[in-house]
Amino acid sequence: MTVISHITCPVCGDFCDDIEVTVEDNVITDVKNACAVGAARFLNYATHRRTKPLIRKDGELVEASLDEAIRKSAEILADATYPLLFGWSSTSCEATRVGLELAEEVGGVIDNTSTICHGPSILGIQDIGISSCTLGQLRHRADLIFYWGSNPWDAHPRHIERYTMFTEGRFQRSTWRKYVSRLGGTVTEKRLQRTANLLLDHHPPTPIETGQGLPYTMFQKKRKMVVADVRKTRTAEAADYFLQVEPNRDYELLQAFRMLIRDGELDVEEVAGVPVELLEEVADVMIGCELGVFFFGLGLTMSEGRHRNIDAALSLVRDLNQYTKFLIMPMRGHFNVTGANVVFTWQTGYPFAVDLSQGFPRYNPGETSTIDILRRRESDAALVIGSDPLAHFPKKTAQNLIKNPLIAIDPELTPTTLMADVVIPPAYVGIEAEGTAYRMDHVPLPLKKIVDPPETCLSDEEILRRILNEVRRIRRKLN
Amino acid sequence: MNGERIDLYICDGKVVEKVDERKAKVIDASGMMVMPGGVDIHSHIAGAEVNAGRLLRPEDHVKDVEAKTAVTRSGVGYSVPSTFTTGYRYSRMGYTTVMNPSMPPLEARHTHEELNDTPMIDKAAFPLIGDWWVVLEYLQDDRIEECAAHVAWIMRATKGYAIKIVNPGGLEAWGFGRNVAGIDDSVPHFNITPRDIIRGLCKVNKLLNLPHTIHVHTNNLGRPGNYATAIETMKCVEDLAEEDNPVIHITHCQFCAFKGSDWQTLQSGAEEIAEYVNQHNHVTLDMGQVVFTDTTTMTADGPFQYGLYGLTGNKWVNHDVETETSGGIVPFRYRRKSHVNATQWSIGLELALLIEDPWRIYLTTDHPNGAPFTTYPKVISWLMSTVARKKMLKRISRRARRKSLLPSIDREYNFDEIATVTRAGQSKALGLKQKGHLGLGADADIAIYNLNPKTVDPSIEYKAVTRAFCKPAYTLKGGEIVARDGEIVKPIQGGTFWVDIKLSKPWEPSEDLKLKFREYWTVEYENYPISEDYLKASLPIRVEARI
């Protein structure tokens, strides 16, 4: 039995690096420090995995040797005129580097999953710029924390504990006590409400009348948290103040804030369902804080307005820097989606949707992005790595994806691997293979190898390297 | 050099006395000019901020693309080229060694990943140490030796090469959106001034015997009147100099040689700085020349970049790094008709021409802040030809022209001096003994320019000079022909230098530091250092420290 500590957790964009695991006979038996999602990953990753490569023959996926699968993949890519290489957010930077070389070699389009999540954030940044930081800066200094359209309590479970509200910094203290007392209040309130509803036979429950104005905690010189969302999430319950935005009206609200912090007057009663008087108070709190931070998630990037929402949020934060220090950060999902953007950018100059079919990188989201290419049925083959587009893409694009040969490098049993023509299960990076990945704030950390992979499973990097060599061999032969 | 004709022998990547001529490959470079491969002491080519610059500027990339060839990878970029393109373009210009001068230590792994993907050149990176909390705490208690041991650990952990100080104290203040006003202003939350930081780290540098001096980006950079700060910064380490050895490098000096009380009254402070430098041996500088073009400014100086955003209204990136440093990016176009930009252009050249000793001032554009490195040949032509300078002077803002000192300067660099400011001087300042010369034992990094120094008069034929420096006939790296007539013929990896410091007694980080680590950073102590095998081609330089 060995205990290995300081492991990085290959799950979400928080990429915690203080995990401790216990290994017995090449099996992980215990995990400490991780959140529920992380622990489940370490303990159960091998439960439903595949270990043998598969090739589709006469409509059936049948087991094949690794060499066969690699040769078949290389043939598909070498034959294709406009292949699509998609995924990259759940693998190491080393694998992505080889992937870019492969995309260049086969003259295809390479795109990562930010095309369907934080792509609009990137477009926003390319318009406005971004005032950002690493997460430790917030631990030490932030006294106003905004979560907009993101729910870290569920999606990044240790975010609040490690980087924002419940962490001790040099200049700011943790507010966990405040939270515990509020939690008590919330629970009691909910119980009373439920009892009252039962007794009075009120359905559905009437919302509790909150008092006018912001709670007093918002004006204290301590850390405070504001959540803006369309529904009251667990994160919102933990917040000092919750702004309930009407769905798809984020843009209006953000622009209203921009106006208010410039001392503009709003000649309406409410914006996006929030009374203007309250907005004025929140704007004052923003201006008055020592250091504020604005985290945003897919609630902002994928609701109506897309990158225009992000433009507004980035501009708001930039404008606030006239008065105080304000920073902004996208809440990235996969543990290495940031890394995929980073590697794409240093090799090609562009963070996603890179078309290499003309021999040099081209970037035009809307034209060279995966969804658009598939919708127009332009690609004639695809390689998917560490992603499940069939489960997540719009129906039409998913249908077009499987009309052409599809290679999936993924150990999991997913709709994509079920429909693929070649399936190569790799070693799990961060558990069975080493590498590098980038936390959501661009801090690079090592992915570690804790246990040995099954003999038939190579790392993503090695698989891609072999495919690349095989493609080159086929090309040489043709010439 | 000097038009002298010699035979040069190379074996196993080194310059040697003699090889067997029958077996050797012969390059006929008669009528050409042979120089050691170019060395660049300050060029932002890799790392977190450069990459953020790439991400920020698709409009910069789309106008300048490089297609894949049989031997090279594709890429893009005018002012912030992608990594492969950076390597190729340097090599095609005859450069073989480039220093990446600002590496946020927490993101050092990123810098090295990019350097691994930057082929053709040897490179190194300077970690930013001037606002590192632990260092500030040691220095405020005057615990120089412990600080030195800690810096030795930083160098090993980040695989760094030299101590980089950017706006000391100012970046810490920027954490809360403030700045420091000068070298004697106190740093918020610390009992220390920028002067203490510079002096302290200068002492640390000497204790550790590092090959390069401290590499300083001064306080108040980019503000009118800052030439005084630059002179004070140089003065503050005057007494730490031993013999004639430099102890401080003031980088991109053009940006800190502004005289005047505001932008309206801006004029050149180059004369004062040159006067000081001519009288003192303890300082080296690089130009940070401006060329009129569209570029991307990026520094670790967060407050400066915010100021630049305020001036231009262009898109702005800020990136603060916990307990260590900050960074900022703003796209910028230098305009001939802007009197400020034109004055900046003039200041850079004035510095290079008024400082008498070419071994102490080096040619840089602070790529990409003053201009992309691909403009070096143009800068060379201005240094070598009064005609070229006059021609540009005619085209710049009238106000700037009236105030410029250039019309009164007749000095023209000769090829020997150009070789000094583009390679020999820089490698000497960096302590790279095997680079920047072609003596026995030197690395066979060679640039052969299609230009006969005997027959060409650079003062008049400056265009021919520019052309020759743009496209050397041959670039040799480690004795191999890697580029020919502006084409890459053989891609190579190129190594990464870092200092491997030997302390007299092995220093292990105390439990105290490990505890502090959890408090100060959001990563574990064990995950911070980069192991040597992470570098694709590691070139450690052994250094014996005095402690």
Interface residues (C-beta under 8 A of the other chain):
Chain A: S5 H6 T8 D17 D18 C93 R97 E101 E104 I122 I125 Q126 D127 I128 G129 I130 S131 S132 C133 T134 L135 G136 Q137 R139 H140 R141 R162 Y163 E168 R170 F171 E290 L291 R318 N321 T324 K325 L327 N341 V342 V343 T345 W346 Q347 T348 G349 Y350 P351 L356 Q358 G359 F360 P361 Y363 T436 Y438 H442 V443 P444 L445 P446
Chain B: A46 A48 N51 A52 R54 L55 L56 R57 P58 H61 V62 V65 E66 A67 K68 R73 S74 G75 V76 G77 V80 P81 S82 T83 F84 L106 E107 R109 H110 E113 E114 D117 W133 G175 F176 G177 H189 Y306 Y309 N314 K315 W316 V317 N318 H319 D320 V321 E322 T323 S326 I329 V330 E519 Y520 W521 T522 V523 E524 E526 N527
